[in-house]
């Protein structure tokens, strides 16, 4: 398989992996925003969980960027952006852990924050699902 074929295969695989996951997460956030705010409230009080989330996020983001750093003017750039944003979030969490409770408190206090996150995530998840499973 040539390099462009390998890159296309990686794009499809990642879209198939992340698309439905993001769609389900967004639907869950829309359906149960108060539950997710309660989970976030517990999460931000645990330094260990915040560290673990930062570490795993950085690990996953680096892995995603290593296998998919495609800066094409099409849907695949969404996968690349998810990777780089995940790297940045992981670095932020590990280098400035005190920022996580502050961000979390803002999301807990705002009745709309969880719904806004869901509204951003849903079209991204649908786009990835479409290109991963439905687009030939």
C-alpha positions, 0 to 999 in steps of 0.5 A: 500500500502506498503512503497516500493509501495508508493515510486514507486507511488511517483516516477512515479507521479513526473516523470510524472509531471517533465518530460514533464515540463523539456522537454518543457522547454528545447525545448523552450530554444533551440527554443528561446535562445535570448528570454530567455536571455532577460527574464533572464536579466530582472529577475536578476535586480529584487531583489524581483523576485530573493528572490521569486525564491529562496524561492519557489525553496527551498520550492519545493526542500524540498517538493520533498526531503520529498516525494522522497529521494530515493537513488536507483541505477536506474532512481529514483535517478534522481528525488532525485538529482533534489530535492537536487539540487533545495534545494541547489539552493534555499539556495544559492539564499536566503543566497547569493542573490548577486550571482544570478546577477553574474551567470545571467550576465554570462549566458546572455553574453554567447551565448552558456549558454542557449543552454548548459542548454537546452542540459542538461535538455532535456535528463533528461526530456526525461528520466523522461517522459519515466519512468513516462509514457512509461515504465511499 
